[in-house]
Amino acid sequence: MNKSSIFFSITFVFLISISSIIMAFIFLMDYDQKNYTEKLNNKYTIVARATLFHLNNFIDKEQLENQVKSYNMKEVKDKNIEKTIIKKAQTLQKIVGKIGATAILVYNRRNYLLIKHKDTTLLLKDEDYQPYRYHTIRSIFGLVLLIIILDYILTIRRIKPLRKLKREMDKFAKGDLDISCAREGEDEISQVSNSFQHAVNQIKKLNQSRQLFLRNIMHELKTPITKGRISVEMIDNSKQKQRLINVFERLELLINEFSSIEQITSGDGLKNVKGYRLSDIFDEAIDLAMVSTDNITLQIEQNLSLHVDFKLFTTAIKNIIDNGMKYAIDKKVIIETSYDKISFITQGSPLKYELSHYLEPFTQDKISHSSFGLGLYIVHNIAKAHKLEFTYEYKNSCNYFNFENISRLL
């Protein structure tokens, strides 16, 4: 159990409480028993001493009665009963002195005081004696312990839904919106669970609306773009023709980038993960980028394979190549791979801002007019979907864009 868990804390507090009660019970039991025994000894000592003083003629009978009348000790006069008790009783304490001997006996849950002086034997029964309250004290302790245990069980049961809520929240944090944590009740945990469920339902509705909107936009735009491209081919003016072709190409680029965004955010993108050779991945990415292989230098392990979503991963690499070709001084990109990293290296000036600035959607430098600022945003999200880190560094007059932790995909 996690030591920082509230369940651990509650269990620890209850264990401390139970341990404290047990220790207190043992201490009080021992103290009460000693106190009880001391009172009995004092009582029997007074009665025994007064009786022996009388038998030794130190005091008269009237003085004896005055000293022992409040202790309710009566003599057992039946000699047969006296013999039976003396023979079968358990001796708790025995004292032998110059003026006589005394012993405290227990028989049939009753206390007796045996007094011997020369040829005289007296057996006194303690009429006030009550056996020590073992069962009563144990019952009280058991009741208190039972109440604490029941309190612990009820407390754990009341907060147990927190574990389910945490599991559902963990699923939600991983992008799984198909969760159910609604509860009946008016307690705080039920209110939090129901509020969270309501928030998730709202997010699901918004997500579905966004996906539907993007898919409809892409579907509706593809048809006029296709018709427009066909119509452009019929234009004789080469200048106007090229200008319109550029417009349609940018529209196609925008739709493709929207398609990648929709695939990533919908959670469907990584359902087709298989092992692919790294060389095949780069060949496809270069074809998508529509750049000359003379501008790409591959320094990769040909036999290395990665478990990725082929379409998404090649799109990410294509976007990095596009970005590198756009800003590199010599319009060339060097791609290096190691066991745990893929690096895209270009010569040029360092980034003006931190990498995080360029990972936001629709962010681009002012000098760029050929993109919509979605390239690195898409790269970052595809890397994150594959549990990779997308990093940047500048050294030796070169920009290094890296996929870190590639070993996770081997």
C-alpha positions as CSV (number, residue, x, y, z in Angstrom):
1,M,0.0,0.0,0.0
2,N,1.2,3.5,-0.9
3,K,2.4,5.2,2.3
4,S,1.1,8.5,1.0
5,S,-2.4,7.0,0.4
6,I,-5.3,8.2,2.5
7,F,-6.2,4.5,3.1
8,F,-2.8,3.9,4.5
9,S,-3.1,6.9,6.8
10,I,-6.5,5.9,8.1
11,T,-5.3,2.3,8.6
12,F,-2.2,3.6,10.4
13,V,-4.2,5.9,12.7
14,F,-6.7,3.1,13.6
15,L,-3.8,0.6,14.3
16,I,-2.2,3.2,16.6
17,S,-5.5,3.7,18.3
18,I,-6.1,0.0,18.8
19,S,-2.5,-0.5,20.0
20,S,-2.9,2.4,22.5
21,I,-6.1,1.0,23.8
22,I,-4.6,-2.5,24.3
23,M,-1.6,-1.1,26.1
24,A,-3.9,1.1,28.3
25,F,-6.1,-1.9,29.0
26,I,-3.1,-4.1,30.1
27,F,-1.8,-1.3,32.3
28,L,-5.1,-0.5,33.9
29,M,-5.9,-4.2,34.4
30,D,-2.6,-4.7,36.1
31,Y,-3.0,-1.6,38.2
32,D,-6.6,-2.4,39.2
33,Q,-5.7,-6.0,40.1
34,K,-2.9,-4.9,42.3
35,N,-5.1,-2.3,43.9
36,Y,-7.8,-4.8,44.5
37,T,-5.3,-7.4,45.9
38,E,-3.8,-4.7,48.2
39,K,-7.2,-3.8,49.6
40,L,-8.0,-7.5,50.3
41,N,-4.6,-7.9,52.0
42,N,-5.1,-4.9,54.2
43,K,-8.5,-6.1,55.2
44,Y,-7.3,-9.6,56.0
45,T,-4.2,-8.3,57.8
46,I,-6.3,-6.2,60.1
47,V,-8.7,-9.1,60.9
48,A,-5.9,-11.6,61.3
49,R,-3.9,-9.4,63.6
50,A,-6.9,-8.5,65.8
51,T,-7.9,-12.1,66.1
52,L,-4.4,-13.3,67.0
53,F,-4.1,-10.5,69.5
54,H,-7.3,-11.8,71.1
55,L,-6.1,-15.4,71.1
56,N,-2.9,-14.2,72.8
57,N,-5.0,-12.3,75.3
58,F,-3.6,-8.9,74.2
59,I,-7.1,-7.6,73.7
60,D,-10.5,-8.7,75.0
61,K,-13.4,-10.0,72.9
62,E,-15.2,-6.6,72.9
63,Q,-12.2,-4.9,71.5
64,L,-11.9,-7.7,68.9
65,E,-15.5,-7.2,67.8
66,N,-15.1,-3.4,67.6
67,Q,-12.0,-3.8,65.3
68,V,-13.5,-6.4,62.9
69,K,-17.2,-5.6,62.9
70,S,-17.1,-3.5,59.7
71,Y,-15.3,-6.3,57.7
72,N,-18.2,-8.8,57.7
73,M,-16.0,-11.9,58.4
74,K,-18.0,-14.8,59.8
75,E,-16.6,-17.9,61.4
76,V,-17.3,-21.3,59.7
77,K,-18.5,-23.3,62.7
78,D,-19.3,-26.6,61.0
79,K,-16.1,-28.6,61.5
80,N,-16.8,-30.9,58.5
81,I,-17.2,-28.0,56.2
82,E,-14.1,-26.4,57.7
83,K,-12.0,-29.5,57.1
84,T,-13.2,-29.8,53.5
85,I,-12.4,-26.2,52.7
86,I,-9.0,-26.4,54.3
87,K,-8.2,-29.5,52.5
88,K,-9.4,-28.5,49.0
89,A,-8.9,-24.7,49.0
90,Q,-6.2,-22.9,47.1
91,T,-3.8,-21.0,49.3
92,L,-3.1,-17.5,47.9
93,Q,-0.9,-16.2,50.8
94,K,0.4,-17.7,54.0
95,I,2.2,-15.9,56.9
96,V,3.7,-17.5,60.0
97,G,4.6,-15.3,62.9
98,K,5.5,-15.6,66.6
99,I,1.9,-15.1,67.8
100,G,0.4,-17.5,65.1
101,A,-0.1,-18.2,61.4
102,T,-2.6,-17.0,58.8
103,A,-3.5,-18.0,55.3
104,I,-5.8,-16.6,52.6
105,L,-7.7,-19.4,50.9
106,V,-9.9,-19.6,47.9
107,Y,-12.7,-22.2,47.6
108,N,-15.7,-22.2,45.2
109,R,-15.0,-18.6,44.2
110,R,-15.1,-17.5,47.9
111,N,-12.3,-16.1,50.1
112,Y,-11.5,-17.5,53.5
113,L,-9.1,-16.4,56.2
114,L,-7.5,-19.3,58.1
115,I,-6.0,-18.4,61.5
116,K,-4.0,-20.8,63.7
117,H,-2.8,-20.3,67.2
118,K,-1.4,-23.2,69.1
119,D,-4.2,-25.7,69.2
120,T,-6.9,-23.2,68.0
121,T,-7.9,-23.1,64.4
122,L,-10.4,-20.5,63.1
123,L,-11.8,-20.3,59.5
124,L,-13.4,-17.0,58.7
125,K,-15.6,-16.6,55.5
126,D,-15.5,-13.2,53.8
127,E,-19.1,-12.4,53.2
128,D,-18.4,-9.2,51.3
129,Y,-15.9,-10.8,48.9
130,Q,-16.6,-10.5,45.2
131,P,-14.3,-12.2,42.7
132,Y,-12.1,-9.9,40.6
133,R,-14.1,-8.4,37.7
134,Y,-12.1,-10.1,34.9
135,H,-15.1,-10.8,32.7
136,T,-16.7,-7.3,33.1
137,I,-13.4,-5.5,32.3
138,R,-12.8,-7.8,29.3
139,S,-16.3,-7.3,28.0
140,I,-15.9,-3.5,28.2
141,F,-12.6,-3.7,26.4
142,G,-14.0,-6.0,23.8
143,L,-16.9,-3.6,23.2
144,V,-14.6,-0.6,22.8
145,L,-12.4,-2.6,20.4
146,L,-15.4,-3.8,18.4
147,I,-16.7,-0.2,18.1
148,I,-13.3,1.0,16.8
149,I,-13.1,-1.8,14.3
150,L,-16.6,-1.1,13.1
151,D,-15.7,2.6,12.8
152,Y,-12.7,1.6,10.7
153,I,-14.7,-0.6,8.4
154,L,-17.4,2.0,7.9
155,T,-14.8,4.7,7.3
156,I,-13.0,2.6,4.7
157,R,-16.3,1.7,3.0
158,R,-17.3,5.3,2.8
159,I,-14.0,6.4,1.1
160,K,-13.6,3.2,-1.0
161,P,-15.2,4.9,-4.0
162,L,-12.2,7.1,-4.1
163,R,-10.2,4.2,-5.5
164,K,-12.6,3.7,-8.4
165,L,-12.7,7.4,-9.0
166,K,-8.9,7.5,-9.1
167,R,-8.8,4.6,-11.6
168,E,-11.3,6.4,-13.8
169,M,-9.3,9.6,-13.6
170,D,-6.2,7.7,-14.5
171,K,-8.0,6.4,-17.6
172,F,-9.2,9.9,-18.4
173,A,-5.7,11.2,-18.1
174,K,-4.5,8.7,-20.7
175,G,-7.2,10.0,-23.1
176,D,-9.8,7.3,-22.5
177,L,-13.2,9.1,-22.2
178,D,-15.2,5.9,-21.9
179,I,-15.4,6.0,-18.1
180,S,-18.2,5.6,-15.6
181,C,-17.9,7.0,-12.1
182,A,-21.4,8.4,-11.4
183,R,-22.7,7.5,-7.9
184,E,-26.0,7.8,-6.0
185,G,-25.8,9.7,-2.8
186,E,-25.4,13.1,-1.2
187,D,-22.0,12.7,0.3
188,E,-19.0,14.7,-0.9
189,I,-17.4,11.8,-2.7
190,S,-20.6,11.1,-4.7
191,Q,-20.8,14.8,-5.5
192,V,-17.2,14.9,-6.8
193,S,-17.8,11.7,-8.8
194,N,-20.9,13.0,-10.4
195,S,-19.4,16.4,-11.2
196,F,-16.4,14.6,-12.8
197,Q,-18.7,12.3,-14.8
198,H,-20.6,15.4,-16.0
199,A,-17.4,17.1,-17.0
200,V,-16.3,14.0,-18.9
201,N,-19.6,13.7,-20.7
202,Q,-19.3,17.4,-21.7
203,I,-15.8,16.8,-23.0
204,K,-17.0,13.8,-25.0
205,K,-19.7,15.8,-26.6
206,L,-17.3,18.6,-27.5
207,N,-14.8,16.1,-28.8
208,Q,-17.4,14.4,-30.9
209,S,-18.6,17.7,-32.2
210,R,-15.0,18.8,-33.1
211,Q,-14.3,15.5,-34.8
212,L,-17.5,15.7,-36.8
213,F,-16.8,19.3,-37.7
214,L,-13.3,18.5,-39.0
215,R,-14.4,15.4,-40.9
216,N,-17.2,17.3,-42.5
217,I,-15.0,20.2,-43.4
218,M,-12.4,17.9,-45.0
219,H,-15.1,16.0,-46.8
220,E,-16.8,19.1,-48.2
221,L,-13.5,20.7,-49.2
222,K,-12.0,17.8,-51.1
223,T,-14.6,17.8,-53.8
224,P,-14.3,21.5,-54.9
225,I,-10.5,21.3,-54.6
226,T,-10.5,18.3,-56.9
227,K,-12.8,20.0,-59.4
228,G,-10.7,23.2,-59.1
229,R,-7.5,21.3,-59.9
230,I,-9.1,19.8,-63.0
231,S,-10.4,23.2,-64.1
232,V,-7.0,24.8,-63.6
233,E,-5.4,22.4,-66.0
234,M,-7.6,23.9,-68.7
235,I,-6.3,27.5,-68.2
236,D,-3.8,28.6,-70.9
237,N,-2.3,31.5,-68.9
238,S,0.7,29.8,-67.3
239,K,1.2,32.6,-64.7
240,Q,-2.4,32.5,-63.4
241,K,-2.4,28.7,-63.8
242,Q,0.6,28.3,-61.5
243,R,-0.8,30.7,-59.0
244,L,-4.1,28.8,-58.7
245,I,-2.2,25.5,-58.5
246,N,-0.3,26.9,-55.5
247,V,-3.5,27.9,-53.9
248,F,-5.0,24.4,-54.3
249,E,-1.8,22.8,-53.1
250,R,-1.9,24.9,-50.0
251,L,-5.6,23.9,-49.4
252,E,-4.6,20.2,-49.8
253,L,-1.8,20.7,-47.4
254,L,-4.2,22.3,-44.9
255,I,-6.7,19.4,-45.2
256,N,-3.9,16.8,-44.7
257,E,-2.7,18.6,-41.6
258,F,-6.2,18.8,-40.3
259,S,-6.5,15.0,-41.0
260,S,-3.4,14.3,-39.0
261,I,-4.6,16.5,-36.1
262,E,-8.0,14.7,-36.1
263,Q,-6.4,11.3,-36.2
264,I,-4.1,12.1,-33.2
265,T,-6.7,13.8,-31.0
266,S,-9.4,11.3,-31.7
267,G,-7.4,8.5,-30.1
268,D,-7.7,6.3,-33.2
269,G,-4.2,7.0,-34.5
270,L,-2.2,4.3,-32.6
271,K,-4.5,1.4,-33.1
272,N,-2.5,0.2,-36.1
273,V,0.9,-0.2,-34.5
274,K,3.3,-2.7,-36.1
275,G,7.0,-3.3,-36.6
276,Y,8.4,-1.4,-39.6
277,R,12.0,-1.1,-40.9
278,L,13.4,2.3,-40.3
279,S,14.6,2.5,-43.9
280,D,11.1,2.0,-45.1
281,I,9.7,4.6,-42.8
282,F,12.2,7.2,-44.1
283,D,11.7,6.3,-47.7
284,E,7.9,6.9,-47.3
285,A,8.5,10.1,-45.4
286,I,10.8,11.5,-48.2
287,D,8.2,10.5,-50.8
288,L,5.5,12.4,-48.9
289,A,7.8,15.4,-48.6
290,M,8.3,15.4,-52.4
291,V,12.0,16.4,-52.0
292,S,15.0,15.2,-53.9
293,T,17.0,12.5,-52.2
294,D,20.1,14.5,-53.0
295,N,19.0,16.9,-50.3
296,I,18.6,14.2,-47.7
297,T,21.6,12.4,-46.1
298,L,20.6,9.2,-44.2
299,Q,23.0,7.9,-41.6
300,I,20.7,5.2,-40.2
301,E,20.8,1.5,-39.2
302,Q,19.2,-0.2,-42.2
303,N,18.0,-3.3,-40.2
304,L,16.6,-1.3,-37.3
305,S,12.8,-1.8,-36.8
306,L,10.3,0.4,-34.9
307,H,6.8,-0.5,-33.7
308,V,4.9,2.6,-34.8
309,D,1.7,3.7,-36.6
310,F,3.2,3.9,-40.1
311,K,1.0,6.7,-41.4
312,L,1.3,9.0,-38.5
313,F,5.0,8.4,-37.9
314,T,5.9,9.0,-41.5
315,T,3.8,12.2,-41.4
316,A,5.8,13.4,-38.4
317,I,9.1,12.8,-40.2
318,K,7.8,14.4,-43.4
319,N,6.9,17.5,-41.4
320,I,10.4,17.7,-39.8
321,I,12.0,17.3,-43.3
322,D,9.7,20.1,-44.6
323,N,10.7,22.3,-41.7
324,G,14.4,21.6,-42.2
325,M,14.3,22.2,-45.9
326,K,12.5,25.4,-45.4
327,Y,15.0,27.0,-43.0
328,A,18.3,25.3,-43.8
329,I,20.9,27.5,-45.4
330,D,21.9,24.8,-47.8
331,K,18.4,23.3,-48.1
332,K,19.7,19.9,-46.9
333,V,18.8,17.7,-44.0
334,I,21.0,15.1,-42.3
335,I,19.2,12.3,-40.5
336,E,21.2,10.3,-37.9
337,T,20.0,7.4,-35.7
338,S,21.3,5.8,-32.7
339,Y,19.9,3.2,-30.3
340,D,17.8,5.7,-28.4
341,K,17.6,8.8,-30.7
342,I,16.7,10.0,-34.2
343,S,18.3,13.4,-35.0
344,F,17.4,15.7,-37.9
345,I,20.3,18.1,-38.5
346,T,20.2,21.3,-40.6
347,Q,22.6,24.2,-40.9
348,G,21.2,27.6,-40.0
349,S,20.4,30.1,-37.3
350,P,19.1,29.0,-34.0
351,L,15.4,29.3,-33.1
352,K,14.4,32.7,-31.9
353,Y,12.2,31.3,-29.1
354,E,12.0,28.2,-27.0
355,L,10.9,25.0,-28.8
356,S,7.6,25.1,-26.8
357,H,6.6,28.3,-28.6
358,Y,6.7,26.4,-32.0
359,L,4.8,23.4,-30.6
360,E,1.6,25.5,-30.3
361,P,-0.8,25.3,-33.3
362,F,-0.7,28.0,-35.9
363,T,2.7,29.3,-34.8
364,Q,5.2,30.3,-37.4
365,D,7.9,32.8,-38.1
366,K,7.0,35.9,-40.0
367,I,9.2,35.0,-42.9
368,S,7.2,31.8,-43.5
369,H,4.4,32.0,-46.0
370,S,4.3,28.4,-47.1
371,S,2.8,26.7,-44.0
372,F,0.0,27.1,-41.5
373,G,2.1,26.7,-38.4
374,L,0.9,23.2,-37.7
375,G,4.0,21.2,-38.7
376,L,5.8,21.0,-35.4
377,Y,2.5,20.9,-33.5
378,I,1.6,17.7,-35.3
379,V,5.2,16.3,-34.9
380,H,5.0,16.9,-31.1
381,N,1.7,15.2,-30.7
382,I,2.6,12.2,-32.8
383,A,5.8,11.8,-30.8
384,K,3.8,12.1,-27.5
385,A,1.3,9.5,-28.8
386,H,4.2,7.1,-29.3
387,K,5.6,8.0,-25.8
388,L,8.6,9.8,-27.3
389,E,10.2,13.1,-26.4
390,F,10.6,15.7,-29.2
391,T,13.6,18.0,-28.3
392,Y,15.7,20.7,-29.8
393,E,19.3,21.8,-29.4
394,Y,21.7,24.1,-31.3
395,K,25.4,23.2,-31.6
396,N,28.2,23.6,-34.1
397,S,26.1,26.1,-36.1
398,C,23.4,23.4,-36.7
399,N,19.9,22.8,-35.5
400,Y,19.2,19.4,-34.0
401,F,15.6,18.2,-33.8
402,N,15.4,14.9,-32.0
403,F,13.1,12.0,-31.2
404,E,14.3,10.8,-27.8
405,N,13.7,7.4,-26.2
406,I,13.4,5.5,-29.5
407,S,14.4,2.3,-27.6
408,R,10.8,2.2,-26.3
409,L,9.6,1.4,-29.9
410,L,12.1,-1.4,-30.6
